[in-house]
Amino acid sequence: MIHCRICSTPFDPETLPDDPDVQAGIVLAQERFDDVGLICGICLASRGRLAMMYDPECRR
């Protein structure tokens, strides 16, 4: 178990949900923030959802 870098909640990085929001958050964690494996599923989903709604680079 690791503690999320954003919210400090303990989570297992191997058991993240397979939701589109989480997947978008994982892509951002890999390509933009370099914190893959350090962010919980809830925070990844929030990051992914916000990027899909407001980031012009994600809306291509």
Buried (B, 14 or more C-beta within 10 A) or exposed (E): EEEBBBEEEEBEBEEBEEBEBBBBBBBBBEEEEEBBEBBBBBBBBBBBBBBBEEBEEBEE
